[in-house]
Amino acid sequence: MWLTSFLNKEKSVSPATKGSITASSVKSVQVDASTQHRDVAVVAPYGIAYVPPVGEGAVIVPFDGGEACVGVVSQVPLKLSRGELMLYSQGGASIVLKNDGSVLING
């Protein structure tokens, strides 16, 4: 992945870390990995905001003098074909953009 390649080029930058989210709020998460990471900012693409649920696996990278959670490793089973996209919530609501142009909304 380009992010890992970029970080590995920088000798003074710590590599990405994977851990488990132990607390989350609108502003930040706490992640337990080989060490405990507190007040970690959650980073997402523009227009998407989320509060990751406790128990999910998180990917932490160095960011702006601190750390950022750049995503979670979800355990939700996905029935998607290559090229399809799903937005979903912990409560079961979902939107799926299918390859044939259709949109499936479940809520």
N, C-alpha and C positions, 0 to 999 in steps of 0.2 A: 504494500500500500504506500502511496506517495508520502503520507504523513510520517510513517515509520522510517522511510528512507531519509526524509528530511531531518528527522530527529537524530538518527544514527550518524549523520554527517557532522553534527555538532558534538564535539567531545565534552564540552562543559554542561551539556543538557542531559538530564536523566531520561532513560527510555520510558516508553509507555508502560503503565502498570494496570493489571486487572485485579479487581477486588469485588466485594459484595457491599451493596448499599445497606447501611444500617440505620440511617435517618435521612429524611428528605423534607425540604420545604420549598416554597416558591423561590427563595433566593439561592439556596445551595443544598448540597448533599454531604453526607459523611460516608466514607468508604473505608472498610477494613480490608487491607491487603497484607503484605508483609509488615507494614506499619499502618497506623491509623491516619487517615487523611480527613481533615475537618475543614468546613467552610469552602468546599470545592464548588466553583461555579459550574453550572450546567450550560453547555454550548449546543446550539441547534441551528439548522439553516434558517434564514430569514423567513418570518411568517409562521414558524412552528415554535410553539412553547409547550413544555411538558414538565411535570414533576414525576421523576421515576419512582416506582414503588419500592418499598423496602424489600430486600431479598434478591433483587435482580443483580446480575453481574454488570459491573461498570468498567469502562475503559478511561483511565486517568492519564493525562499528558501534562507536561510543564506548559505554563501559559502566563505570560505577562508578569513574571516575578512570583507566580503562585502555581496553581494547578487548575485544570478544567476537566470536567467529565464530558467527553465527546460522544458518548453513546452508551447504550446498555445492550447486553447480550440476553435477549428475551427468550423465555422458555415457551412462548406461545407457538403451537404447531401451525405452520403456515401452509395453506394449500394454494400456492401460487405457481404460475408458469414463468419461465424466464421473461423478463421485460415487464411484468405486472407489478403494481404498487398497492400496498395496503396501509391505511391509517387505522389504528385501533386503540381502544381504551381498555383499562383493566376491567371495566364493567361489562364488556362484551359488545359495545357499539363498534361498527367498522364501516369503512368505505374502501372499496376495491376498484381500481382502474384496470380493466381487462384489456388484453391485447386486441380484441375484436372491436374496441371502441365503447363497449358498454361499461356502465358504472353500477356496481352493486352496493346498496346501502342497507345496513342491518342496524337496528337500534331498539 
